[in-house]
């Protein structure tokens, strides 16, 4: 795309707000007032991280919020809770439907993360529900979901031409909560087929559901690739929050040396290093320094950060 130079003052203001946002989310230095007036802060804090920000502020006994700001956050959390109820009904219905048929399925991204790494499930907004099934199970999954009024509303010609079956389903019973059935998630298509098979086979049970989730290490890999390779950082900063919460929660669970070896062997070092580096910069992700050193892409690193920051700056809010 054409390169557009943004006014330095605008970028500086946004950077200051994001720096404050990261400190507040991490809780590492207690409460500090935002660097701009609250009326301006809303211009730079994405709506899809507001519920989590509100949660963090509610946890801080020293937070000093004007009444109108408190009301803004209250409405944000209320909207998130209402959305969560709709999403929860759809998730439960899909879980029961696929689970009762014996189809092996893996919940991806928000459907799993809200249970695994967020303090409360409603704090993780979703635009749709992503489910990974085997290629052979796609027709069965679509037929099964049709019994609870989910109908095919989209298919990807690119996926079909590449021989990758999948479907996007919607239901009037669960408005605004479409489901995407993947036989090969787009974020993983650049990985060696044998490695993708390993990720599928070592998926683990997702507590409270009949389905599975990627292992902690594989979840972190998927989140990084989803943001960098699949969407090229055009989703805003909320995916970086996912990465930060995941890396921080599973810091002592992931075998980092083995994980780095796998990432390097898969040829994904730069695509993983960059999201990790940005998530640590913005949201203070607890990523070991040795991991960033192992995956460091070399002299191109600075330019990669610049390009990613440009994309993040231009991105609209698109919860996934």
NUGU-118859 format. One record per atom (N, C-alpha, C): x, z, y; residue in one letter. Coordinates in steps of 0.001 Angstrom, whole numbers, padded with zeros to 6 digits, always signed. Layout:
NUGU-118859
XZYA/...
end
This chain:
NUGU-118859
+000826+000000-001181X/+000000+000000+000000X/+000869+000000+001243X/+000316-000412+002367X/+001068-000416+003609X/+001453+001004+003977X/+002668+001134+004468X/+003136+002455+004867X/+002668+002743+006291X/+001963+003839+006455X/+001469+004246+007764X/+002165+005548+008152X/+002829+005555+009275X/+003534+006741+009724X/+002547+007688+010394X/+002428+008902+009856X/+001521+009885+010408X/+002195+010620+011570X/+001426+011047+012567X/+002008+011837+013652X/+002691+013084+013100X/+003887+013357+013594X/+004655+014490+013076X/+003888+015795+013222X/+003169+015948+014334X/+002446+017203+014549X/+001365+017393+013500X/+000689+016316+013096X/-000356+016434+012082X/+000235+016864+010744X/+001360+016230+010361X/+001984+016590+009091X/+002494+018029+009135X/+003054+018436+010252X/+003546+019800+010369X/+002416+020816+010248X/+001279+020511+010870X/+000139+021425+010797X/-000363+021529+009363X/-000458+020406+008706X/-000919+020415+007320X/+000067+021167+006428X/+001357+020944+006646X/+002367+021626+005842X/+002296+023137+006041X/+002060+023567+007266X/+001966+024995+007542X/+000758+025614+006842X/-000351+024887+006834X/-001549+025408+006163X/-001326+025466+004651X/-000716+024409+004084X/-000465+024413+002650X/+000518+025515+002260X/+001494+025772+003114X/+002438+026849+002834X/+001712+028200+002839X/+000828+028403+003799X/+000028+029627+003840X/-000879+029702+002619X/-001474+028564+002252X/-002363+028525+001093X/-001616+028941-000167X/-000397+028399-000336X/+000387+028746-001515X/+000737+030218-001568X/+001135+030784-000435X/+001463+032208-000392X/+000241+033059-000709X/-000912+032654-000168X/-002137+033417-000392X/-002575+033332-001845X/-002481+032138-002422X/-002874+031957-003823X/-001977+032766-004756X/-000690+032797-004454X/+000242+033500-005336X/+000164+035013-005159X/-000260+035453-003974X/-000338+036881-003703X/+001015+037554-003649X/+002061+036753-003449X/+003418+037302-003532X/+003818+038124-002316X/+003180+037861-001173X/+003576+038575+000037X/+002389+039264+000718X/+001345+039536-000045X/+000193+040189+000555X/-000515+039267+001537X/-001331+039855+002379X/-002147+039072+003302X/-001376+038712+004569X/-001487+037459+004960X/-000998+037016+006266X/-002074+036144+006891X/-002213+036220+008193X/-003191+035382+008877X/-002806+033907+008750X/-003787+033020+008687X/-003470+031585+008605X/-002738+031129+009861X/-001954+030061+009759X/-001148+029612+010897X/-001957+028910+011974X/-003194+028517+011658X/-004061+027850+012617X/-005391+028592+012677X/-006197+028236+013662X/-007546+028795+013729X/-008313+028386+012470X/-009220+029279+012025X/-009971+028984+010801X/-010717+027662+010903X/-011219+027327+012078X/-011946+026060+012239X/-011055+024872+011936X/-009737+025038+012121X/-008795+023969+011797X/-008310+024064+010355X/-008253+025288+009823X/-007818+025462+008436X/-008705+024662+007494X/-010024+024657+007782X/-010944+023924+006896X/-010598+022443+006828X/-009943+021910+007840X/-009587+020486+007840X/-008486+020178+006832X/-007732+021186+006444X/-006566+020948+005593X/-006659+021591+004215X/-007577+022533+004020X/-007752+023151+002710X/-008811+022362+001939X/-008451+021734+000832X/-009419+020942+000077X/-010584+021787-000427X/-011779+021214-000396X/-012954+021945-000845X/-012891+022364-002295X/-012132+021610-003121X/-012108+021947-004541X/-011161+023104-004870X/-010456+023640-003862X/-009691+024872-004095X/-010284+026055-003342X/-011335+025823-002560X/-011944+026912-001803X/-012453+028060-002686X/-013118+027777-003824X/-013581+028903-004652X/-012430+029797-005103X/-011301+029194-005482X/-010155+029987-005922X/-009541+030742-004751X/-009483+030108-003590X/-008972+030787-002407X/-009855+031978-002051X/-011154+031787-002104X/-012085+032878-001826X/-011871+034038-002796X/-011624+033705-004057X/-011370+034741-005065X/-010111+035532-004739X/-009048+034820-004374X/-007795+035492-004046X/-007963+036400-002821X/-008685+035927-001821X/-008890+036735-000626X/-009736+037962-000925X/-010714+037804-001810X/-011547+038945-002191X/-010726+040007-002915X/-009648+039588-003590X/-008781+040522-004307X/-007832+041269-003382X/-007658+040736-002162X/-006685+041315-001241X/-007360+042354-000347X/-007045+043628-000514X/-007697+044665+000298X/-007316+044593+001771X/-006208+043908+002057X/-005754+043848+003449X/-006221+042592+004180X/-006966+041715+003466X/-007431+040476+004104X/-008404+040793+005231X/-008162+040188+006371X/-009010+040398+007540X/-009690+039079+007891X/-010982+039011+007612X/-011701+037761+007790X/-012828+037926+008798X/-012949+037005+009751X/-014106+037021+010651X/-015392+036832+009855X/-016499+037267+010403X/-017777+037189+009697X/-018135+035765+009313X/-017874+034799+010217X/-018242+033423+009904X/-017374+032855+008779X/-016126+033299+008685X/-015253+032859+007598X/-015707+033473+006274X/-016062+034748+006316X/-016580+035403+005119X/-017817+034687+004601X/-018686+034289+005521X/-019900+033565+005124X/-019559+032194+004550X/-018576+031537+005138X/-018140+030228+004631X/-017676+030347+003182X/-016870+031362+002908X/-016380+031572+001551X/-017514+031977+000611X/-018440+032770+001102X/-019569+033184+000255X/-020375+031973-000185X/-020629+031073+000740X/-021390+029872+000412X/-020610+028972-000545X/-019297+028923-000356X/-018466+028125-001251X/-018533+028648-002677X/-018428+029956-002834X/-018483+030535-004175X/-019884+030422-004771X/-020890+030511-003932X/-022264+030367-004426X/-022481+028950-004942X/-022000+027955-004190X/-022145+026566-004626X/-021383+026338-005933X/-020192+026934-006034X/-019409+026794-007256X/-020123+027433-008439X/-020759+028572-008211X/-021480+029249-009286X/-022674+028438-009761X/-023384+027828-008821X/-024534+027005-009191X/-024077+025777-009969X/-022993+025174-009517X/-022445+024029-010226X/-022002+024447-011632X/-021411+025628-011725X/-020936+026121-013012X/-022088+026280-013999X/-023233+026709-013524X/-024390+026871-014410X/-024781+025530-015013X/-024834+024487-014173X/-025159+023154-014681X/-024113+022679-015679X/-022840+022829-015294X/-021766+022380-016175X/-021762+023181-017473X/-022026+024476-017367X/-022027+025328-018545X/-023088+024922-019551X/-024266+024569-019059X/-025341+024100-019952X/-024911+022834-020671X/-024313+021906-019934X/-023877+020652-020538X/-022755+020894-021543X/-021789+021724-021185X/-020688+022023-022100X/-021191+022651-023389X/-022124+023591-023270X/-022650+024271-024453X/-023396+023295-025351X/-024171+022403-024735X/-024935+021429-025518X/-024013+020460-026250X/-022995+019981-025558X/-022043+019049-026174X/-021253+019756-027268X/-020844+020971-027008X/-020082+021737-027993X/-020878+021935-029279X/-022138+022303-029131X/-022985+022516-030308X/-023247+021203-031032X/-023494+020151-030264X/-023806+018856-030857X/-022638+018317-031669X/-021457+018252-031066X/-020296+017719-031774X/-019843+018674-032869X/-019904+019979-032602X/-019484+020940-033609X/-020335+020908-034854X/-021623+020699-034688X/-022529+020696-035841X/-022364+019459-036702X/-021794+018399-036151X/-021594+017169-036931X/-020264+017165-037666X/-019418+018146-037379X/-018127+018201-038045X/-017069+017316-037415X/-017355+016739-036253X/-016380+015895-035565X/-015279+016779-034976X/-014054+016420-035219X/-012930+017145-034612X/-012789+016663-033170X/-012846+017591-032216X/-012773+017179-030820X/-011964+018173-030007X/-011319+017641-028965X/-010429+018423-028118X/-010950+018385-026685X/-011222+019556-026129X/-011601+019637-024721X/-010356+019421-023859X/-010496+018615-022813X/-009367+018323-021937X/-009609+018851-020527X/-008518+019104-019825X/-008526+019452-018397X/-009490+020592-018075X/-010394+020362-017126X/-011217+021448-016604X/-012036+022177-017649X/-012564+021457-018629X/-013398+022090-019645X/-012633+023157-020409X/-011327+022959-020583X/-010499+023955-021267X/-009874+024924-020272X/-009359+024404-019150X/-008620+025245-018203X/-009474+026366-017627X/-010744+026098-017393X/-011593+027144-016797X/-011712+028344-017721X/-011531+028137-019013X/-011565+029251-019966X/-010183+029863-020175X/-009142+029066-019953X/-007803+029499-020336X/-006993+030138-019211X/-007025+029556-018012X/-006067+030002-016994X/-006694+030457-015684X/-007959+030158-015462X/-008597+030594-014217X/-009182+031986-014393X/-009127+032813-013350X/-009667+034187-013457X/-011143+034208-013805X/-011893+033242-013292X/-013308+033098-013599X/-013591+031611-013824X/-014389+031256-014825X/-014633+029842-015109X/-015207+029065-013931X/-016045+029699-013128X/-016693+028986-012024X/-015713+028588-010928X/-014493+029112-010980X/-013517+028809-009935X/-012852+027452-010142X/-013112+026815-011285X/-012515+025509-011566X/-013589+024425-011542X/-013739+023699-010394X/-014745+022641-010317X/-014403+021481-011257X/-015431+020741-011650X/-015225+019546-012476X/-016107+018428-011946X/-015627+017216-012084X/-016437+016059-011758X/-017098+015506-013006X/-016440+015669-014141X/-016995+015239-015420X/-016380+016091-016521X/-016827+015846-017744X/-016352+016583-018907X/-015582+015614-019787X/-014339+015947-020099X/-013491+015065-020904X/-013312+015611-022304X/-013552+014736-023290X/-013438+015106-024697X/-012597+014052-025411X/-011665+014513-026211X/-010806+013614-026987X/-011221+013689-028450X/-011542+012511-029028X/-011869+012417-030445X/-011014+011314-031056X/-010993+011239-032356X/-010234+010169-032999X/-010934+008830-032782X/-010194+007743-032948X/-010762+006405-032769X/-011981+006209-033671X/-011853+006609-034913X/-012948+006417-035868X/-014170+007246-035523X/-013977+008334-034780X/-015096+009239-034502X/-015866+008873-033243X/-015388+007904-032468X/-016071+007559-031221X/-017531+007156-031455X/-017822+006201-032362X/-019228+005835-032578X/-020095+007016-033004X/-019566+007857-033884X/-020335+009021-034345X/-020594+009993-033204X/-019585+010178-032359X/-019747+011095-031227X/-020808+010576-030265X/-020780+009281-029984X/-021762+008690-029073X/-023167+008809-029655X/-023316+008525-030962X/-024634+008632-031604X/-025126+010076-031595X/-024230+011007-031866X/-024623+012413-031888X/-025083+012875-030513X/-024355+012494-029474X/-024716+012919-028119X/-025990+012241-027640X/-026321+011094-028234X/-027590+010442-027887X/-028778+011296-028303X/-028591+012168-029299X/-029690+013021-029751X/-030014+014110-028738X/-029094+014363-027795X/-029396+015328-026726X/-029452+014598-025382X/-029893+013335-025476X/-030247+012531-024301X/-029058+012054-023470X/-027854+012026-024055X/-026730+011414-023356X/-026678+009937-023719X/-026667+009098-022707X/-026657+007647-022903X/-025408+007042-022288X/-024945+005941-022885X/-023757+005256-022387X/-024059+004641-021027X/-023322+005064-020001X/-023549+004513-018666X/-022340+003745-018152X/-021271+003709-018934X/-020052+003050-018470X/-019144+002795-019659X/-018489+001660-019649X/-017434+001402-020609X/-016343+000635-019891X/-015134+000864-020280X/-014005+000261-019592X/-013590-001019-020279X/-013721-002125-019562X/-013297-003409-020120X/-011810-003383-020444X/-011042-002680-019581X/-009599-002599-019815X/-009311-001854-021116X/-010060-000780-021345X/-009853-000024-022576X/-010255-000854-023788X/-011397-001543-023674X/-011873-002327-024808X/-010911-003459-025124X/-010391-004125-024083X/-009466-005233-024318X/-008164-004739-024924X/-007820-003479-024650X/-006611-002895-025217X/-006879-002276-026586X/-008118-002394-027056X/-008464-001827-028351X/-008532-000315-028346X/-008940+000263-027213X/-009035+001717-027090X/-010493+002091-026852X/-011242+002378-027899X/-012655+002719-027732X/-012835+003987-026901X/-013935+004018-026163X/-014277+005186-025368X/-015626+004972-024734X/-016159+005983-024112X/-017478+005861-023492X/-017628+006904-022403X/-018455+006579-021418X/-018854+007544-020391X/-020362+007701-020511X/-020807+008925-020737X/-022207+009198-021025X/-022820+010053-019929X/-024081+009811-019669X/-024812+010608-018680X/-026182+010950-019234X/-026757+012035-018714X/-028058+012485-019193X/-028880+013007-018027X/-030160+012669-018016X/-031049+013216-016995X/-031254+014717-017189X/-031010+015187-018397X/-031148+016622-018662X/-030015+017425-018037X/-028883+016750-017806X/-027721+017412-017209X/-027207+016550-016062X/-027953+016502-014955X/-027589+015622-013854X/-026228+015968-013264X/-025510+014946-012865X/-024207+015065-012210X/-023130+015701-013085X/-023344+015664-014417X/-022314+016161-015334X/-022076+015111-016421X/-021468+013975-016079X/-021187+012952-017092X/-020100+013409-018054X/-020087+012786-019202X/-019101+013093-020241X/-018287+011845-020534X/-016977+011991-020599X/-016107+010895-020994X/-015552+011185-022380X/-015801+010251-023296X/-015279+010340-024652X/-014027+009469-024721X/-012902+010085-025038X/-011634+009357-025106X/-011130+009303-026548X/-010699+008122-026960X/-009993+008045-028237X/-008488+008082-028009X/-008078+007779-026778X/-006688+007930-026360X/-006697+008178-024857X/-006555+009425-024434X/-006593+009728-023001X/-005598+008870-022224X/-006061+008354-021083X/-005217+007470-020299X/-003879+008083-019937X/-003851+009385-019736X/-002617+010070-019352X/-001566+010030-020444X/-001990+009796-021684X/-001059+009847-022815X/-000670+008470-023332X/-001215+007422-022741X/-000991+006087-023302X/+000431+005589-023174X/+001181+006160-022239X/+002570+005734-022068X/+003514+006450-023018X/+003006+007418-023776X/+003838+008163-024706X/+003944+007425-026036X/+005015+007650-026774X/+005119+007052-028110X/+003945+007467-028984X/+003444+006523-029772X/+002265+006798-030602X/+002484+007997-031522X/+003673+008120-032068X/+003952+009239-032957X/+003857+010576-032248X/+004259+010605-030985X/+004203+011845-030211X/+002759+012200-029880X/+001951+011188-029551X/+000527+011437-029285X/-000134+012037-030526X/+000235+011523-031693X/-000314+012058-032942X/+000055+013526-033113X/+001265+013893-032724X/+001692+015291-032807X/+000843+016168-031883X/+000596+015685-030657X/-000232+016452-029725X/-001625+016686-030305X/-002186+015644-030898X/-003518+015740-031504X/-003530+016752-032644X/-002516+016689-033480X/-002497+017532-034680X/-002239+018999-034373X/-001523+019307-033283X/-001237+020714-033014X/-002157+021331-031958X/-003290+020674-031719X/-004316+021278-030863X/-004786+022589-031492X/-005202+023507-030647X/-005549+024863-031099X/-007012+025162-030776X/-007632+026106-031485X/-009022+026464-031178X/-009167+026951-029739X/-010240+026535-029093X/-010547+026995-027736X/-011567+028110-027844X/-011169+029291-027453X/-012014+030475-027597X/-013377+030273-026942X/-014421+030663-027656X/-015774+030552-027136X/-016422+029209-027365X/-015726+028302-028067X/-016288+026980-028349X/-016058+026627-029815X/-016654+025517-030216X/-016426+024997-031562X/-015353+023913-031557X/-014811+023653-030389X/-013806+022609-030258X/-012398+023163-030138X/-011489+022271-029800X/-010077+022602-029687X/-009606+022358-028262X/-008405+022801-027985X/-007718+022483-026739X/-006281+022145-027096X/-005622+021383-026255X/-004206+021133-026469X/-003457+022463-026426X/-002356+022540-027137X/-001541+023751-027098X/-001078+023987-025661X/-000676+025211-025319X/-000222+025464-023948X/+000837+024482-023460X/+001852+024225-024273X/+002911+023303-023864X/+002372+021891-023679X/+001504+021474-024583X/+000961+020119-024499X/-000046+019986-023360X/-000751+021071-023063X/-001646+021060-021907X/-000852+020824-020629X/+000260+021521-020485X/+001083+021363-019281X/+001615+019941-019173X/+002052+019380-020279X/+002508+017978-020279X/+001382+017049-019849X/+000210+017236-020430X/-000929+016374-020117X/-001311+016470-018641X/-001328+017678-018095X/-001690+017846-016687X/-000699+017126-015780X/+000587+017242-016104X/+001603+016569-015289X/+001456+015052-015357X/+001257+014515-016545X/+001130+013067-016692X/-000167+012551-016086X/-001218+013352-016186X/-002496+012945-015624X/-002394+012771-014108X/-001681+013662-013462X/-001531+013579-012016X/-000536+012507-011606X/+000590+012433-012299X/+001663+011544-011844X/+001497+010109-012331X/+001367+009917-013631X/+001309+008555-014161X/-000082+007939-014076X/-001087+008757-014371X/-002436+008188-014455X/-003078+008023-013083X/-002906+009004-012192X/-003545+008940-010869X/-002555+008856-009705X/-001285+008895-010001X/-000238+008708-008982X/-000463+009595-007753X/-000793+010835-008042X/-000934+011891-007028X/-002068+011631-006035X/-003031+010819-006421X/-004141+010487-005520X/-005323+011430-005671X/-005125+012577-006313X/-006216+013527-006540X/-006153+014738-005620X/-005207+014772-004698X/-005071+015939-003842X/-004284+017042-004523X/-004346+018256-003953X/-003488+019342-004430X/-004103+020181-005539X/-005407+020040-005808X/-006021+020896-006826X/-005383+020728-008206X/-005011+019494-008644X/-004305+019410-009928X/-002991+020188-009947X/-002350+020316-008780X/-001131+021121-008716X/-001442+022601-008924X/-002633+023018-008505X/-003056+024390-008771X/-003263+024591-010271X/-003874+023610-010945X/-004008+023674-012406X/-002648+023863-013063X/-001691+023054-012627X/-000346+023103-013203X/+000302+024451-012933X/+000162+024941-011708X/+000764+026220-011350X/+000189+027359-012180X/-001130+027427-012282X/-001761+028500-013052X/-001376+028423-014522X/-001299+027198-015052X/-000952+027018-016467X/+000496+027413-016737X/+001412+026912-015899X/+002827+027218-016099X/+003091+028707-015945X/+002429+029324-014979X/+002646+030746-014733X/+002072+031608-015854X/+000875+031256-016315X/+000250+032069-017370X/+001009+031949-018691X/+001491+030736-018986X/+002126+030490-020279X/+003653+030476-020201X/+004192+031054-019137X/+005652+031023-018972X/+006373+031628-020162X/+005833+032712-020705X/+006487+033394-021822X/+005971+032930-023176X/+005081+031950-023171X/+004523+031422-024416X/+005194+030104-024794X/+005462+029286-023793X/+006043+027970-024040X/+007522+028108-024407X/+007924+027363-025422X/+009335+027260-025782X/+009939+026185-024876X/+010454+026611-023739X/+010866+025656-022704X/+011988+024718-023144X/+013035+025181-023816X/+014068+024227-024237X/+013525+023125-025147X/+012673+023520-026116X/+012081+022522-027012X/+011163+021586-026232X/+010394+022153-025312X/+009478+021343-024503X/+010254+020312-023693X/+011335+020730-023077X/+012140+019797-022286X/+012721+018692-023164X/+013160+019056-024352X/+013686+018045-025272X/+012620+017006-025608X/+011396+017461-025845X/+010314+016533-026168X/+009989+015625-024988X/+009933+016211-023791X/+009637+015420-022598X/+010712+014363-022372X/+011967+014741-022526X/+013066+013798-022351X/+013016+012699-023411X/+012737+013076-024645X/+012664+012090-025731X/+011526+011104-025523X/+010452+011576-024869X/+009295+010718-024614X/+009487+009848-023378X/+010617+010001-022684X/+010872+009207-021491X/+009979+009587-020329X/+009596+010856-020253X/+008633+011295-019228X/+009220+012320-018266X/+010541+012402-018195X/+011158+013489-017423X/+010768+013462-015951X/+010871+012308-015291X/+010545+012234-013866X/+009068+012497-013623X/+008215+011994-014521X/+006767+012137-014370X/+006312+013576-014577X/+007134+014376-015223X/+006823+015788-015427X/+007535+016647-014385X/+008780+016308-014084X/+009543+017088-013093X/+008838+017112-011743X/+008326+015972-011298X/+007762+015892-009947X/+006530+016780-009777X/+005528+016746-010667X/+004403+017679-010517X/+004831+019151-010607X/+005780+019446-011496X/+006256+020828-011587X/+006926+021259-010293X/+007746+020382-009750X/+008463+020689-008506X/+007488+020913-007355X/+006458+020073-007252X/+005485+020205-006171X/+004593+021427-006370X/+004234+021714-007609X/+003390+022889-007864X/+004150+024172-007543X/+005451+024172-007761X/+006235+025348-007382X/+006387+025441-005868X/+006545+024282-005224X/+006717+024270-003775X/+005450+024721-003060X/+004288+024239-003517X/+003038+024529-002816X/+002385+025813-003321X/+002267+025956-004638X/+001521+027084-005194X/+002401+028134-005880X/+003711+028036-005687X/+004655+029023-006213X/+004563+029144-007733X/+004418+028010-008400X/+004349+028018-009863X/+005591+028692-010441X/+005383+029504-011449X/+006475+030246-012077X/+007132+029372-013144X/+007809+028335-012683X/+008496+027399-013580X/+009972+027780-013631X/+010523+027974-014813X/+011941+028334-014896X/+012835+027289-014218X/+013830+027760-013513X/+014762+026851-012838X/+015470+025948-013840X/+015710+026460-015027X/+016387+025660-016049X/+015563+024454-016462X/+014236+024576-016405X/+013354+023454-016760X/+013477+022348-015718X/+013414+022730-014443X/+013554+021734-013390X/+014935+021080-013434X/+015948+021844-013766X/+017294+021288-013867X/+017398+020307-015032X/+016762+020644-016160X/+016827+019771-017343X/+016132+018436-017111X/+015035+018476-016354X/+014231+017269-016155X/+014561+016541-014855X/+015507+017047-014088X/+015834+016488-012774X/+016143+014997-012877X/+015474+014166-012060X/+015627+012708-012194X/+016822+012105-011465X/+017609+012927-010807X/+018802+012414-010152X/+018591+012080-008687X/+019403+011171-008139X/+019377+010878-006706X/+018027+010406-006170X/+017189+009897-007055X/+015883+009394-006616X/+014895+010520-006341X/+015252+011744-006659X/+014322+012880-006566X/+013713+013021-005178X/+014542+012945-004143X/+014035+013118-002785X/+013002+012084-002415X/+013252+010843-002793X/+012303+009773-002485X/+011008+009944-003268X/+011106+010404-004508X/+009899+010655-005296X/+009024+011702-004626X/+009648+012758-004123X/+008886+013810-003441X/+008199+013244-002205X/+008903+012424-001422X/+008315+011830-000223X/+007096+010986-000565X/+007214+010139-001582X/+006100+009269-001971X/+004915+010086-002478X/+005199+011106-003279X/+004118+011942-003802X/+003415+012691-002673X/+004173+013193-001713X/+003569+013910-000589X/+002705+012980+000254X/+003111+011729+000403X/+002280+010762+001130X/+000949+010556+000410X/+001000+010443-000911X/-000222+010268-001691X/-001117+011501-001586X/-000510+012674-001681X/-001287+013908-001581X/-001935+014034-000223X/-001226+013608+000808X/-001760+013699+002153X/-002969+012790+002343X/-002904+011610+001724X/-003983+010634+001903X/-005132+010835+000930X/-004928+011685-000083X/-005916+011808-001165X/-007187+012475-000676X/-008306+012026-001195X/-009563+012718-000994X/-009751+013731-002111X/-010742+014569-001960X/-011037+015548-002979X/-011746+014880-004134X/-011218+015063-005331X/-011827+014476-006503X/-011608+015394-007693X/-012402+016454-007822X/-012209+017366-008948X/-012389+016668-010270X/-011492+016935-011229X/-011559+016287-012545X/-011548+017319-013646X/
end
